[in-house]
């Protein structure tokens, strides 16, 4: 793996777009993820910067999977890019898989085929009802080293513990049963 010095880390952290993104940048710098899952790509501001940073700090090819509604956005959804725009922008970073549709239903359909991830990002652009239905499937895509980050409505990234993911998944299962 590529070695990254303290000054380079400080540069990445200081040049994060906002203070809220620093936990995301710090997680990338510390874990050097190879396989990344992102729920909610939006306007494609964060993803190219993130993948570029991962490419600079790691010698290993990147495998990125992005779930988004793309052209199927609802009128109340935040703006975003088309599937074609996202693919043309991201394809240079490695193995890119973009999955159109509602994240909950597409994740349910594909989670057994995706394997585990090093980094999972849950964007604030996805409504809470949809995200609540994703936690059961997201826990199946994690291992002990997986870092899960969730973005708040204020744009601040926070770590979600594996126990918290399991608790959220269990609540969803109990809702279906009860």
N, CA and C atoms as an extended XYZ file, in Angstrom:
534
Properties=species:S:1:pos:R:3:atomname:S:1:resname:S:1:resid:I:1 pbc="F F F"
N         0.826       -1.184        0.000 N   UNK     1
C         0.000        0.000        0.000 CA  UNK     1
C         0.865        1.239        0.000 C   UNK     1
N         0.338        2.289       -0.574 N   UNK     2
C         1.068        3.549       -0.602 CA  UNK     2
C         1.133        4.122        0.805 C   UNK     2
N         2.301        4.643        1.127 N   UNK     3
C         2.485        5.266        2.432 CA  UNK     3
C         2.074        6.728        2.338 C   UNK     3
N         1.403        7.206        3.366 N   UNK     4
C         0.969        8.595        3.371 CA  UNK     4
C         1.509        9.259        4.632 C   UNK     4
N         2.165       10.365        4.447 N   UNK     5
C         2.802       11.058        5.561 CA  UNK     5
C         1.833       11.916        6.350 C   UNK     5
N         2.320       12.389        7.477 N   UNK     6
C         1.508       13.209        8.365 CA  UNK     6
C         1.099       14.522        7.704 C   UNK     6
N         1.975       15.108        6.906 N   UNK     7
C         1.647       16.372        6.258 CA  UNK     7
C         0.575       16.183        5.186 C   UNK     7
N         0.635       15.061        4.495 N   UNK     8
C        -0.387       14.770        3.482 CA  UNK     8
C        -1.739       14.554        4.155 C   UNK     8
N        -1.749       13.859        5.292 N   UNK     9
C        -2.999       13.647        6.037 CA  UNK     9
C        -3.583       14.980        6.487 C   UNK     9
N        -2.725       15.833        7.035 N   UNK    10
C        -3.192       17.151        7.466 CA  UNK    10
C        -3.745       17.952        6.294 C   UNK    10
N        -3.081       17.865        5.153 N   UNK    11
C        -3.549       18.577        3.963 CA  UNK    11
C        -4.935       18.081        3.557 C   UNK    11
N        -5.128       16.769        3.529 N   UNK    12
C        -6.439       16.210        3.179 CA  UNK    12
C        -7.505       16.676        4.167 C   UNK    12
N        -7.182       16.628        5.455 N   UNK    13
C        -8.158       17.025        6.471 CA  UNK    13
C        -8.488       18.517        6.393 C   UNK    13
N        -7.497       19.352        6.192 N   UNK    14
C        -7.746       20.794        6.135 CA  UNK    14
C        -8.481       21.199        4.865 C   UNK    14
N        -8.316       20.430        3.806 N   UNK    15
C        -8.973       20.764        2.545 CA  UNK    15
C       -10.293       20.036        2.349 C   UNK    15
N       -10.794       19.405        3.397 N   UNK    16
C       -12.133       18.819        3.316 CA  UNK    16
C       -13.101       19.963        3.053 C   UNK    16
N       -14.115       19.698        2.285 N   UNK    17
C       -15.049       20.746        1.875 CA  UNK    17
C       -15.674       21.449        3.076 C   UNK    17
N       -15.919       20.713        4.124 N   UNK    18
C       -16.514       21.290        5.321 CA  UNK    18
C       -16.027       20.528        6.545 C   UNK    18
N       -16.249       21.100        7.706 N   UNK    19
C       -15.885       20.437        8.953 CA  UNK    19
C       -16.666       19.124        9.090 C   UNK    19
N       -17.893       19.097        8.598 N   UNK    20
C       -18.723       17.893        8.667 CA  UNK    20
C       -18.166       16.723        7.882 C   UNK    20
N       -17.353       17.016        6.853 N   UNK    21
C       -16.767       15.948        6.041 CA  UNK    21
C       -15.480       15.392        6.626 C   UNK    21
N       -14.937       16.039        7.622 N   UNK    22
C       -13.657       15.582        8.173 CA  UNK    22
C       -13.713       14.168        8.738 C   UNK    22
N       -14.803       13.744        9.406 N   UNK    23
C       -14.842       12.328        9.841 CA  UNK    23
C       -14.764       11.352        8.667 C   UNK    23
N       -15.365       11.721        7.535 N   UNK    24
C       -15.293       10.888        6.338 CA  UNK    24
C       -13.855       10.824        5.830 C   UNK    24
N       -13.207       11.971        5.722 N   UNK    25
C       -11.826       12.020        5.251 CA  UNK    25
C       -10.921       11.248        6.203 C   UNK    25
N       -11.099       11.441        7.499 N   UNK    26
C       -10.281       10.748        8.500 CA  UNK    26
C       -10.455        9.232        8.384 C   UNK    26
N       -11.680        8.781        8.198 N   UNK    27
C       -11.938        7.340        8.054 CA  UNK    27
C       -11.260        6.767        6.824 C   UNK    27
N       -11.281        7.515        5.739 N   UNK    28
C       -10.628        7.061        4.507 CA  UNK    28
C        -9.113        6.987        4.708 C   UNK    28
N        -8.548        8.010        5.323 N   UNK    29
C        -7.102        8.043        5.534 CA  UNK    29
C        -6.637        6.927        6.463 C   UNK    29
N        -7.429        6.612        7.485 N   UNK    30
C        -7.027        5.590        8.450 CA  UNK    30
C        -7.260        4.175        7.946 C   UNK    30
N        -8.344        3.959        7.208 N   UNK    31
C        -8.690        2.580        6.823 CA  UNK    31
C        -8.241        2.203        5.411 C   UNK    31
N        -7.975        3.191        4.557 N   UNK    32
C        -7.597        2.939        3.161 CA  UNK    32
C        -8.528        1.899        2.516 C   UNK    32
N        -9.813        2.236        2.392 N   UNK    33
C       -10.783        1.257        1.891 CA  UNK    33
C       -10.530        0.859        0.446 C   UNK    33
N       -10.770       -0.383        0.156 N   UNK    34
C       -10.660       -0.903       -1.213 CA  UNK    34
C       -12.039       -1.054       -1.833 C   UNK    34
N       -13.007       -1.380       -0.992 N   UNK    35
C       -14.357       -1.643       -1.476 CA  UNK    35
C       -15.323       -0.717       -0.739 C   UNK    35
N       -16.000        0.153       -1.509 N   UNK    36
C       -16.835        1.208       -0.945 CA  UNK    36
C       -18.260        1.083       -1.475 C   UNK    36
N       -19.216        1.213       -0.558 N   UNK    37
C       -20.641        1.234       -0.912 CA  UNK    37
C       -21.190        2.585       -0.499 C   UNK    37
N       -21.915        3.232       -1.400 N   UNK    38
C       -22.524        4.523       -1.092 CA  UNK    38
C       -24.000        4.484       -1.445 C   UNK    38
N       -24.829        4.827       -0.475 N   UNK    39
C       -26.266        4.941       -0.696 CA  UNK    39
C       -26.602        6.417       -0.844 C   UNK    39
N       -26.957        6.828       -2.045 N   UNK    40
C       -27.295        8.219       -2.311 CA  UNK    40
C       -26.118        9.012       -2.834 C   UNK    40
N       -26.005        9.107       -4.147 N   UNK    41
C       -24.888        9.804       -4.775 CA  UNK    41
C       -25.179       11.297       -4.916 C   UNK    41
N       -26.432       11.640       -5.172 N   UNK    42
C       -26.814       13.050       -5.277 CA  UNK    42
C       -26.244       13.729       -6.500 C   UNK    42
N       -25.685       14.916       -6.295 N   UNK    43
C       -25.174       15.714       -7.410 CA  UNK    43
C       -23.731       15.410       -7.766 C   UNK    43
N       -23.182       14.379       -7.186 N   UNK    44
C       -21.842       13.894       -7.515 CA  UNK    44
C       -20.750       14.901       -7.140 C   UNK    44
N       -20.916       15.557       -5.998 N   UNK    45
C       -19.877       16.465       -5.512 CA  UNK    45
C       -18.858       15.713       -4.669 C   UNK    45
N       -19.321       14.848       -3.802 N   UNK    46
C       -18.466       14.154       -2.844 CA  UNK    46
C       -17.742       12.959       -3.458 C   UNK    46
N       -18.407       12.172       -4.238 N   UNK    47
C       -17.895       10.885       -4.687 CA  UNK    47
C       -16.597       10.965       -5.493 C   UNK    47
N       -16.484       11.817       -6.519 N   UNK    48
C       -15.211       11.869       -7.253 CA  UNK    48
C       -14.036       12.287       -6.378 C   UNK    48
N       -14.263       13.244       -5.473 N   UNK    49
C       -13.193       13.676       -4.564 CA  UNK    49
C       -12.777       12.527       -3.656 C   UNK    49
N       -13.765       11.806       -3.140 N   UNK    50
C       -13.492       10.689       -2.245 CA  UNK    50
C       -12.710        9.592       -2.975 C   UNK    50
N       -13.150        9.217       -4.159 N   UNK    51
C       -12.473        8.155       -4.907 CA  UNK    51
C       -11.079        8.587       -5.353 C   UNK    51
N       -10.913        9.853       -5.672 N   UNK    52
C        -9.595       10.370       -6.025 CA  UNK    52
C        -8.646       10.268       -4.830 C   UNK    52
N        -9.134       10.599       -3.652 N   UNK    53
C        -8.316       10.499       -2.444 CA  UNK    53
C        -7.940        9.049       -2.169 C   UNK    53
N        -8.893        8.144       -2.291 N   UNK    54
C        -8.617        6.723       -2.068 CA  UNK    54
C        -7.583        6.232       -3.072 C   UNK    54
N        -7.707        6.650       -4.320 N   UNK    55
C        -6.739        6.242       -5.349 CA  UNK    55
C        -5.335        6.754       -5.040 C   UNK    55
N        -5.221        7.952       -4.458 N   UNK    56
C        -3.909        8.525       -4.136 CA  UNK    56
C        -3.230        7.847       -2.964 C   UNK    56
N        -4.001        7.328       -2.030 N   UNK    57
C        -3.390        6.754       -0.822 CA  UNK    57
C        -3.267        5.240       -0.863 C   UNK    57
N        -3.770        4.613       -1.919 N   UNK    58
C        -3.746        3.163       -1.983 CA  UNK    58
C        -3.239        2.690       -3.342 C   UNK    58
N        -2.485        1.600       -3.327 N   UNK    59
C        -2.002        1.006       -4.578 CA  UNK    59
C        -2.981       -0.028       -5.128 C   UNK    59
N        -3.989       -0.346       -4.355 N   UNK    60
C        -4.934       -1.404       -4.700 CA  UNK    60
C        -6.091       -0.811       -5.510 C   UNK    60
N        -6.566       -1.511       -6.542 N   UNK    61
C        -7.704       -1.006       -7.321 CA  UNK    61
C        -8.953       -0.828       -6.446 C   UNK    61
N        -9.721        0.188       -6.765 N   UNK    62
C       -10.942        0.510       -6.024 CA  UNK    62
C       -12.124       -0.231       -6.635 C   UNK    62
N       -12.991       -0.740       -5.761 N   UNK    63
C       -14.274       -1.282       -6.185 CA  UNK    63
C       -15.335       -0.435       -5.488 C   UNK    63
N       -16.088        0.304       -6.280 N   UNK    64
C       -17.098        1.227       -5.759 CA  UNK    64
C       -18.473        0.795       -6.255 C   UNK    64
N       -19.435        0.756       -5.329 N   UNK    65
C       -20.819        0.464       -5.678 CA  UNK    65
C       -21.667        1.624       -5.172 C   UNK    65
N       -22.401        2.260       -6.074 N   UNK    66
C       -23.240        3.399       -5.710 CA  UNK    66
C       -24.699        3.146       -6.019 C   UNK    66
N       -25.542        3.326       -5.020 N   UNK    67
C       -26.988        3.180       -5.180 CA  UNK    67
C       -27.600        4.575       -5.213 C   UNK    67
N       -28.453        4.832       -6.186 N   UNK    68
C       -29.126        6.118       -6.283 CA  UNK    68
C       -30.364        5.943       -7.162 C   UNK    68
N       -31.293        6.866       -7.030 N   UNK    69
C       -32.491        6.804       -7.870 CA  UNK    69
C       -32.197        7.278       -9.291 C   UNK    69
N       -31.185        8.095       -9.469 N   UNK    70
C       -30.805        8.656      -10.766 CA  UNK    70
C       -32.010        9.270      -11.459 C   UNK    70
N       -32.404        8.762      -12.623 N   UNK    71
C       -33.517        9.361      -13.371 CA  UNK    71
C       -34.878        9.138      -12.718 C   UNK    71
N       -34.979        8.233      -11.778 N   UNK    72
C       -36.262        7.921      -11.130 CA  UNK    72
C       -36.507        8.774       -9.879 C   UNK    72
N       -35.829        9.900       -9.775 N   UNK    73
C       -36.024       10.778       -8.609 CA  UNK    73
C       -37.466       11.247       -8.534 C   UNK    73
N       -37.924       11.351       -7.291 N   UNK    74
C       -39.269       11.851       -7.033 CA  UNK    74
C       -39.212       13.384       -6.978 C   UNK    74
N       -40.336       14.051       -7.150 N   UNK    75
C       -40.328       15.525       -7.099 CA  UNK    75
C       -39.789       16.092       -5.782 C   UNK    75
N       -39.963       15.401       -4.677 N   UNK    76
C       -39.477       15.889       -3.389 CA  UNK    76
C       -38.033       15.540       -3.091 C   UNK    76
N       -37.401       14.751       -3.939 N   UNK    77
C       -36.014       14.344       -3.721 CA  UNK    77
C       -35.050       15.494       -4.024 C   UNK    77
N       -33.888       15.469       -3.382 N   UNK    78
C       -32.866       16.462       -3.744 CA  UNK    78
C       -32.399       16.221       -5.181 C   UNK    78
N       -31.856       17.254       -5.823 N   UNK    79
C       -31.389       17.087       -7.210 CA  UNK    79
C       -30.227       16.097       -7.293 C   UNK    79
N       -30.024       15.579       -8.480 N   UNK    80
C       -28.935       14.634       -8.681 CA  UNK    80
C       -28.605       14.473      -10.143 C   UNK    80
N       -27.611       13.643      -10.400 N   UNK    81
C       -27.144       13.411      -11.763 CA  UNK    81
C       -27.853       12.197      -12.364 C   UNK    81
N       -27.705       12.057      -13.677 N   UNK    82
C       -28.246       10.885      -14.351 CA  UNK    82
C       -27.257        9.731      -14.216 C   UNK    82
N       -27.711        8.539      -14.494 N   UNK    83
C       -26.867        7.356      -14.441 CA  UNK    83
C       -25.695        7.488      -15.418 C   UNK    83
N       -25.970        7.977      -16.595 N   UNK    84
C       -24.928        8.134      -17.615 CA  UNK    84
C       -23.874        9.150      -17.180 C   UNK    84
N       -24.302       10.271      -16.608 N   UNK    85
C       -23.356       11.285      -16.124 CA  UNK    85
C       -22.474       10.722      -15.011 C   UNK    85
N       -23.100       10.006      -14.084 N   UNK    86
C       -22.346        9.429      -12.961 CA  UNK    86
C       -21.327        8.419      -13.466 C   UNK    86
N       -21.731        7.568      -14.364 N   UNK    87
C       -20.822        6.545      -14.871 CA  UNK    87
C       -19.644        7.164      -15.617 C   UNK    87
N       -19.912        8.143      -16.459 N   UNK    88
C       -18.809        8.755      -17.222 CA  UNK    88
C       -17.842        9.504      -16.303 C   UNK    88
N       -18.328       10.057      -15.208 N   UNK    89
C       -17.467       10.781      -14.274 CA  UNK    89
C       -16.637        9.846      -13.395 C   UNK    89
N       -17.200        8.697      -13.018 N   UNK    90
C       -16.559        7.831      -12.035 CA  UNK    90
C       -15.758        6.669      -12.615 C   UNK    90
N       -15.961        6.329      -13.874 N   UNK    91
C       -15.356        5.124      -14.441 CA  UNK    91
C       -13.832        5.108      -14.396 C   UNK    91
N       -13.203        6.255      -14.337 N   UNK    92
C       -11.735        6.317      -14.331 CA  UNK    92
C       -11.117        5.897      -13.004 C   UNK    92
N       -11.924        5.732      -11.957 N   UNK    93
C       -11.392        5.446      -10.627 CA  UNK    93
C       -11.226        3.959      -10.317 C   UNK    93
N       -11.722        3.103      -11.143 N   UNK    94
C       -11.601        1.672      -10.876 CA  UNK    94
C       -12.851        0.932      -11.307 C   UNK    94
N       -13.137       -0.141      -10.608 N   UNK    95
C       -14.333       -0.932      -10.908 CA  UNK    95
C       -15.538       -0.236      -10.281 C   UNK    95
N       -16.388        0.301      -11.123 N   UNK    96
C       -17.533        1.098      -10.689 CA  UNK    96
C       -18.818        0.375      -11.053 C   UNK    96
N       -19.676        0.190      -10.055 N   UNK    97
C       -21.001       -0.380      -10.283 CA  UNK    97
C       -22.021        0.626       -9.774 C   UNK    97
N       -22.878        1.095      -10.654 N   UNK    98
C       -23.923        2.026      -10.275 CA  UNK    98
C       -25.262        1.309      -10.386 C   UNK    98
N       -26.052        1.409       -9.330 N   UNK    99
C       -27.308        0.673       -9.258 CA  UNK    99
C       -28.454        1.670       -9.173 C   UNK    99
N       -29.253        1.779      -10.246 N   UNK   100
C       -30.384        2.710      -10.215 CA  UNK   100
C       -31.584        2.106       -9.492 C   UNK   100
N       -32.387        2.977       -8.900 N   UNK   101
C       -33.610        2.542       -8.231 CA  UNK   101
C       -33.618        2.947       -6.767 C   UNK   101
N       -34.693        2.595       -6.090 N   UNK   102
C       -34.780        2.864       -4.654 CA  UNK   102
C       -33.747        2.019       -3.932 C   UNK   102
N       -32.935        2.621       -3.070 N   UNK   103
C       -31.871        1.869       -2.393 CA  UNK   103
C       -32.380        0.675       -1.589 C   UNK   103
N       -33.552        0.785       -0.969 N   UNK   104
C       -34.037       -0.325       -0.151 CA  UNK   104
C       -34.382       -1.551       -0.986 C   UNK   104
N       -35.086       -1.365       -2.073 N   UNK   105
C       -35.487       -2.522       -2.889 CA  UNK   105
C       -34.314       -3.089       -3.694 C   UNK   105
N       -33.449       -2.227       -4.214 N   UNK   106
C       -32.312       -2.741       -4.985 CA  UNK   106
C       -31.283       -3.401       -4.073 C   UNK   106
N       -31.098       -2.870       -2.876 N   UNK   107
C       -30.185       -3.480       -1.914 CA  UNK   107
C       -30.707       -4.850       -1.487 C   UNK   107
N       -32.011       -4.952       -1.289 N   UNK   108
C       -32.618       -6.238       -0.923 CA  UNK   108
C       -32.377       -7.276       -2.020 C   UNK   108
N       -32.441       -6.841       -3.253 N   UNK   109
C       -32.270       -7.746       -4.386 CA  UNK   109
C       -30.815       -8.161       -4.594 C   UNK   109
N       -29.870       -7.273       -4.285 N   UNK   110
C       -28.477       -7.512       -4.645 CA  UNK   110
C       -27.532       -7.841       -3.492 C   UNK   110
N       -27.972       -7.714       -2.251 N   UNK   111
C       -27.007       -7.786       -1.141 CA  UNK   111
C       -26.274       -9.123       -1.077 C   UNK   111
N       -26.888      -10.214       -1.458 N   UNK   112
C       -26.210      -11.511       -1.411 CA  UNK   112
C       -25.127      -11.641       -2.476 C   UNK   112
N       -25.151      -10.770       -3.486 N   UNK   113
C       -24.187      -10.848       -4.578 CA  UNK   113
C       -23.044       -9.840       -4.445 C   UNK   113
N       -23.164       -8.938       -3.494 N   UNK   114
C       -22.179       -7.854       -3.391 CA  UNK   114
C       -20.962       -8.182       -2.541 C   UNK   114
N       -21.098       -9.044       -1.556 N   UNK   115
C       -19.991       -9.319       -0.646 CA  UNK   115
C       -19.911       -8.253        0.432 C   UNK   115
N       -18.795       -8.211        1.133 N   UNK   116
C       -18.650       -7.234        2.217 CA  UNK   116
C       -17.860       -6.022        1.734 C   UNK   116
N       -17.976       -4.928        2.488 N   UNK   117
C       -17.344       -3.667        2.122 CA  UNK   117
C       -16.441       -3.189        3.251 C   UNK   117
N       -15.474       -2.358        2.883 N   UNK   118
C       -14.589       -1.738        3.862 CA  UNK   118
C       -15.195       -0.447        4.398 C   UNK   118
N       -15.946        0.257        3.547 N   UNK   119
C       -16.540        1.538        3.905 CA  UNK   119
C       -17.946        1.603        3.328 C   UNK   119
N       -18.909        1.948        4.182 N   UNK   120
C       -20.296        2.113        3.748 CA  UNK   120
C       -20.730        3.522        4.119 C   UNK   120
N       -21.246        4.258        3.135 N   UNK   121
C       -21.699        5.630        3.341 CA  UNK   121
C       -23.195        5.716        3.112 C   UNK   121
N       -23.904        6.331        4.052 N   UNK   122
C       -25.348        6.511        3.954 CA  UNK   122
C       -25.607        8.011        3.891 C   UNK   122
N       -26.021        8.495        2.736 N   UNK   123
C       -26.226        9.918        2.503 CA  UNK   123
C       -27.512       10.416        3.147 C   UNK   123
N       -27.500       11.683        3.547 N   UNK   124
C       -28.692       12.322        4.109 CA  UNK   124
C       -29.740       12.577        3.031 C   UNK   124
N       -29.355       12.452        1.774 N   UNK   125
C       -30.291       12.700        0.675 CA  UNK   125
C       -31.383       11.640        0.592 C   UNK   125
N       -31.173       10.509        1.244 N   UNK   126
C       -32.164        9.434        1.218 CA  UNK   126
C       -33.083        9.599        2.424 C   UNK   126
N       -34.377        9.502        2.184 N   UNK   127
C       -35.337        9.711        3.272 CA  UNK   127
C       -35.228        8.615        4.334 C   UNK   127
N       -35.639        8.932        5.546 N   UNK   128
C       -35.478        8.040        6.693 CA  UNK   128
C       -36.275        6.743        6.567 C   UNK   128
N       -37.413        6.790        5.919 N   UNK   129
C       -38.207        5.567        5.735 CA  UNK   129
C       -37.443        4.565        4.867 C   UNK   129
N       -36.857        5.050        3.793 N   UNK   130
C       -36.080        4.195        2.903 CA  UNK   130
C       -34.850        3.652        3.621 C   UNK   130
N       -34.137        4.519        4.328 N   UNK   131
C       -32.934        4.089        5.048 CA  UNK   131
C       -33.277        3.059        6.114 C   UNK   131
N       -34.379        3.246        6.813 N   UNK   132
C       -34.739        2.281        7.867 CA  UNK   132
C       -34.936        0.884        7.298 C   UNK   132
N       -35.377        0.796        6.059 N   UNK   133
C       -35.553       -0.520        5.431 CA  UNK   133
C       -34.242       -1.098        4.906 C   UNK   133
N       -33.179       -0.294        4.864 N   UNK   134
C       -31.881       -0.753        4.354 CA  UNK   134
C       -31.004       -1.396        5.419 C   UNK   134
N       -31.186       -1.068        6.687 N   UNK   135
C       -30.249       -1.504        7.734 CA  UNK   135
C       -30.126       -3.014        7.829 C   UNK   135
N       -31.212       -3.749        7.645 N   UNK   136
C       -31.153       -5.210        7.706 CA  UNK   136
C       -30.182       -5.746        6.655 C   UNK   136
N       -30.224       -5.184        5.469 N   UNK   137
C       -29.358       -5.648        4.385 CA  UNK   137
C       -27.939       -5.102        4.525 C   UNK   137
N       -27.817       -3.891        5.052 N   UNK   138
C       -26.486       -3.322        5.249 CA  UNK   138
C       -25.668       -4.126        6.254 C   UNK   138
N       -26.333       -4.648        7.300 N   UNK   139
C       -25.567       -5.428        8.281 CA  UNK   139
C       -25.006       -6.699        7.667 C   UNK   139
N       -25.611       -7.181        6.616 N   UNK   140
C       -25.119       -8.379        5.938 CA  UNK   140
C       -23.907       -8.086        5.057 C   UNK   140
N       -23.637       -6.796        4.809 N   UNK   141
C       -22.517       -6.387        3.952 CA  UNK   141
C       -21.308       -5.934        4.756 C   UNK   141
N       -21.360       -6.136        6.070 N   UNK   142
C       -20.269       -5.669        6.928 CA  UNK   142
C       -19.467       -6.827        7.497 C   UNK   142
N       -18.242       -6.497        7.855 N   UNK   143
C       -17.372       -7.383        8.623 CA  UNK   143
C       -16.875       -6.567        9.808 C   UNK   143
N       -16.059       -7.156       10.642 N   UNK   144
C       -15.614       -6.450       11.844 CA  UNK   144
C       -14.826       -5.179       11.522 C   UNK   144
N       -14.133       -5.129       10.378 N   UNK   145
C       -13.333       -3.954       10.024 CA  UNK   145
C       -14.116       -2.880        9.266 C   UNK   145
N       -15.348       -3.174        8.875 N   UNK   146
C       -16.142       -2.246        8.068 CA  UNK   146
C       -16.461       -0.973        8.848 C   UNK   146
N       -16.270        0.146        8.196 N   UNK   147
C       -16.632        1.442        8.770 CA  UNK   147
C       -17.929        1.882        8.106 C   UNK   147
N       -18.908        2.240        8.940 N   UNK   148
C       -20.199        2.711        8.439 CA  UNK   148
C       -20.356        4.158        8.879 C   UNK   148
N       -20.578        5.036        7.914 N   UNK   149
C       -20.765        6.455        8.199 CA  UNK   149
C       -22.120        6.897        7.675 C   UNK   149
N       -22.798        7.712        8.484 N   UNK   150
C       -24.110        8.235        8.100 CA  UNK   150
C       -24.040        9.758        8.140 C   UNK   150
N       -24.596       10.382        7.118 N   UNK   151
C       -24.598       11.835        7.029 CA  UNK   151
C       -25.874       12.385        7.655 C   UNK   151
N       -25.730       13.391        8.503 N   UNK   152
C       -26.898       14.032        9.106 CA  UNK   152
C       -27.471       15.058        8.132 C   UNK   152
N       -28.644       15.573        8.440 N   UNK   153
C       -29.260       16.583        7.575 CA  UNK   153
C       -28.431       17.871        7.527 C   UNK   153
N       -27.539       18.068        8.520 N   UNK   154
C       -26.653       19.233        8.530 CA  UNK   154
C       -25.377       18.990        7.731 C   UNK   154
N       -25.211       17.802        7.161 N   UNK   155
C       -24.018       17.490        6.369 CA  UNK   155
C       -22.838       17.010        7.188 C   UNK   155
N       -23.087       16.553        8.408 N   UNK   156
C       -22.024       16.060        9.280 CA  UNK   156
C       -22.015       14.539        9.241 C   UNK   156
N       -20.855       13.964        8.969 N   UNK   157
C       -20.707       12.513        8.905 CA  UNK   157
C       -20.381       11.974       10.288 C   UNK   157
N       -21.070       10.914       10.669 N   UNK   158
C       -20.843       10.295       11.977 CA  UNK   158
C       -20.734        8.788       11.814 C   UNK   158
N       -19.891        8.201       12.636 N   UNK   159
C       -19.691        6.760       12.625 CA  UNK   159
C       -20.919        6.064       13.210 C   UNK   159
N       -21.338        4.980       12.587 N   UNK   160
C       -22.437        4.160       13.096 CA  UNK   160
C       -21.813        2.839       13.542 C   UNK   160
N       -21.966        2.513       14.806 N   UNK   161
C       -21.363        1.290       15.332 CA  UNK   161
C       -22.070        0.060       14.762 C   UNK   161
N       -21.377       -1.052       14.804 N   UNK   162
C       -21.965       -2.305       14.319 CA  UNK   162
C       -23.176       -2.678       15.182 C   UNK   162
N       -23.102       -2.380       16.472 N   UNK   163
C       -24.233       -2.658       17.363 CA  UNK   163
C       -25.439       -1.803       16.981 C   UNK   163
N       -25.193       -0.547       16.634 N   UNK   164
C       -26.266        0.342       16.217 CA  UNK   164
C       -26.903       -0.160       14.918 C   UNK   164
N       -26.085       -0.640       13.996 N   UNK   165
C       -26.618       -1.203       12.748 CA  UNK   165
C       -27.487       -2.416       13.056 C   UNK   165
N       -27.009       -3.293       13.941 N   UNK   166
C       -27.783       -4.487       14.322 CA  UNK   166
C       -29.091       -4.096       15.001 C   UNK   166
N       -29.044       -3.090       15.864 N   UNK   167
C       -30.265       -2.631       16.537 CA  UNK   167
C       -31.274       -2.075       15.537 C   UNK   167
N       -30.805       -1.280       14.605 N   UNK   168
C       -31.700       -0.725       13.582 CA  UNK   168
C       -32.274       -1.824       12.694 C   UNK   168
N       -31.469       -2.810       12.375 N   UNK   169
C       -31.940       -3.940       11.561 CA  UNK   169
C       -33.002       -4.725       12.323 C   UNK   169
N       -32.766       -4.964       13.597 N   UNK   170
C       -33.739       -5.699       14.416 CA  UNK   170
C       -35.055       -4.948       14.535 C   UNK   170
N       -34.987       -3.630       14.690 N   UNK   171
C       -36.233       -2.833       14.759 CA  UNK   171
C       -37.039       -2.997       13.486 C   UNK   171
N       -36.369       -3.041       12.356 N   UNK   172
C       -37.072       -3.196       11.085 CA  UNK   172
C       -37.710       -4.578       10.987 C   UNK   172
N       -37.003       -5.589       11.447 N   UNK   173
C       -37.559       -6.949       11.425 CA  UNK   173
C       -38.771       -7.029       12.329 C   UNK   173
N       -38.684       -6.434       13.512 N   UNK   174
C       -39.813       -6.460       14.449 CA  UNK   174
C       -41.016       -5.700       13.895 C   UNK   174
N       -40.785       -4.620       13.135 N   UNK   175
C       -41.883       -3.888       12.506 CA  UNK   175
C       -42.617       -4.788       11.530 C   UNK   175
N       -41.879       -5.581       10.772 N   UNK   176
C       -42.502       -6.456        9.781 CA  UNK   176
C       -43.279       -7.580       10.461 C   UNK   176
N       -42.716       -8.109       11.537 N   UNK   177
C       -43.356       -9.222       12.244 CA  UNK   177
C       -44.558       -8.744       13.037 C   UNK   177
N       -44.380       -7.619       13.733 N   UNK   178
C       -45.424       -7.098       14.625 CA  UNK   178
C       -46.423       -6.363       13.874 C   UNK   178
